[in-house]
């Protein structure tokens, strides 16, 4: 039986087009009892979430994914650590037997209880946490009915495999006919291939990058089918005579081309490579919606991949997201979310890894198409704050060091200056210094007041 306060909260959080993120706190950290409701359209201006391990950052991201799904908004989730797949663990009955397969036997041993008893305690804890935040098993049931949930594992069959390298088919005619859009698609594709081979190559300056881009562009514009094998076989004898104003042989000799083909072929010859060719096609539209048109939470887990493989896949997927974005009509509503946890190393302030350009392109241009980008990290020092100045919302959790806090404040100050907004550094410094677990400061660069809040209990275990 709900208390009057719980019922009132439950009624308040169910507005269409608003995300319920938690409960507001005053500046002393005491709860005001007011739910924090954010207009879904705010996320078309993108969001950044920063917080150290144990800050509750993952729980906040899960809550955001849940709110989007309840509103019929699909989310493409890139999960480098494997934490966000837990969004599939939803138990409307909140029965102990639902939790039992998922509780930690080691935790039960440490507490001197059986796994069954731990499951009973966990179910009770989840029921109480949900009730305190105005939620129930009924809301979990609505979540399960509102969207499809799936875990994809590129390069592996542990989840639904994704065929990253099965086909490099030309994009739709609208993108193919747009020189800039075609160039962006080819750049991300070539950058990902070279990253997979452990080669760092700048678009437009690296000979390898320029050659591969020219080959793919020729094959696409002449209507030819392209796959990884076709591309490798084409490199020694490309169907082009010159690159820019130079003859092909002068720009990239036959011997050097053969070495490049051999290096890429080594990737194809490695044990387990066939896993990159099998599974669902890497199609953002198919990831975001089921064949019946139901919105989907597509969690793409890359925790099992090597660093080079992760970089290659993130670069390619972000590039595919740009192509999909450009095929959509303009809108001011939130149509879909592109969410990535632990972006450490993918958008650094100084280096220029292949993933950086497509991710920042999404940050700069996706708003017009209704695609919201959410990036999260526990390492604020490794974020390019100039590039992320397009983010309209910042969720700031507990930070590990004074240097981390200073870096975040520098980034916010720069973003406020570029947008013409006000910025009270001393006040934000004070608020950030007092944050505890699951407590966040929400900052908007659009002139909204900062909001302290405690994140709501997640429906997913």
C-alpha positions, 0 to 999 in steps of 0.5 A, a space after each residue: 500500500 502506497 503512502 499519500 506522498 508515494 502516490 502523489 510522486 507516482 502521479 507526478 512522474 508520468 508525464 509524456 515527453 518528460 524524463 524522471 531522473 530523481 528527487 530534488 535536493 536543496 543546497 544543504 543536501 536535504 530532499 525537497 520531495 520534488 521530482 526532477 523532471 527534464 523535458 525530453 527535448 532538452 536531450 537534443 542539445 546533448 548531455 555529458 555525465 561525469 563521475 568517479 567510480 562509485 558515484 552512481 553514474 551508471 545508475 543515472 545512465 540506466 535511469 535515462 535509458 529507461 525513461 527514454 524507452 517508456 516514452 517510445 524513444 529508442 537508444 543505441 548504447 555503446 557499453 565499453 565495460 559491460 555494465 549497461 546490459 543490466 538494463 535487460 534485467 527487469 522483474 515486474 513481479 519483484 519476486 525473489 526467484 527473479 533475482 536469484 540467478 543474478 545475485 552474487 554468490 560471493 556476497 552471500 558467502 561474505 554475509 553468511 547467508 544462502 543465495 536464496 536469502 540474499 535473493 529475498 533481501 534483494 527483492 525487498 530492497 528493490 521493492 522498497 527503493 522503487 516505492 520510495 521513488 514513486 515506482 512499482 512493478 506496474 511501471 516495470 511492466 510498462 517499460 518491458 512493453 514499451 520497447 524491445 531490449 537486446 544486447 549485441 556483441 560485435 566480434 563475438 556470439 555471446 550476444 547477438 553478433 554484429 557483422 562489422 566487416 561483412 559488407 561495405 555497401 554504398 549508402 543510400 542515394 541521398 548520401 551518395 549524391 551529397 559529396 560531404 556526407 559521402 566523404 564523412 561516411 568513407 572517412 569513418 569507414 577507412 579510419 575504422 579499418 586502419 584502426 583495426 589493423 593497428 594503424 593510426 592515419 589522419 583523414 586527408 593527410 595519411 597516404 593509406 587513408 587517402 588511397 583507401 578512401 579513393 578506392 572505396 569512393 570509386 567502387 561506390 560511385 560506379 555501383 560495385 559491391 564492396 566487402 573486406 575481401 574485395 577491398 584487400 584484393 583491389 589495393 594492389 591493382 586499384 581501378 584508378 590511375 591517379 590520386 589528386 594530380 599525381 599518377 597512382 604509382 608516384 603517389 603510392 607505389 605498387 610495392 607499398 600498396 602490396 604491403 598495405 594489402 598484406 597488413 590488412 589481410 593479416 587482420 582477416 587471417 587472424 583466428 576468430 576473424 570470421 566472427 566479424 563477418 557474421 550476424 546482424 548487419 551494422 545498420 543503425 536504423 535496424 538497431 534502433 527499431 525492431 522489424 515491426 517498428 517497435 523502439 529498441 534499447 540496443 546495448 552494444 557491448 564491446 568489453 570483450 574486444 581489444 583496444 584496437 578493435 574497440 576503437 575501430 568499432 566505435 569509429 565505424 558505428 559513430 560514422 554509421 550513426 551520422 549517415 543514418 542521422 542525415 537520412 532523417 527529416 529535421 525535427 525539434 523533438 527527441 527521436 533517438 539517443 546515442 549513448 556511450 559510457 566511458 568515453 575515456 580515450 575516444 574524444 581526448 583534448 589533444 590527441 586525435 584518435 579516429 573516433 573523435 571526428 565522428 563523435 564530435 560531428 554528432 555533437 555538432 549536427 545531430 540536434 537538427 535531426 532529433 538525435 540526442 548524444 549522451 557521453 559519460 566518463 569518470 576521467 574528466 581530464 581526458 575530455 575535449 571540452 571545446 568540442 563538447 561545448 555543444 552539450 546543453 546538459 551536464 550531470 556532475 557526480 562525485 569527482 575523485 580529485 581537485 584536479 578533476 573538479 577544476 577541469 570540469 569547472 574550466 570546461 563549464 566556464 568555457 561552454 557558458 562563455 561560448 553560449 553567452 550564459 552566466 557562470 558562478 564558478 564559486 557556487 558550482 565549486 561549493 556544490 560539487 565539493 559536497 556531492 555523495 553517492 547517487 547525488 548529481 548537479 545538473 547544469 544547463 548552458 541555456 540559462 536554467 538554474 543548476 539543480 541538485 538531485 538524487 538519482 531515482 531508483 532504477 527499474 533494472 537490477 
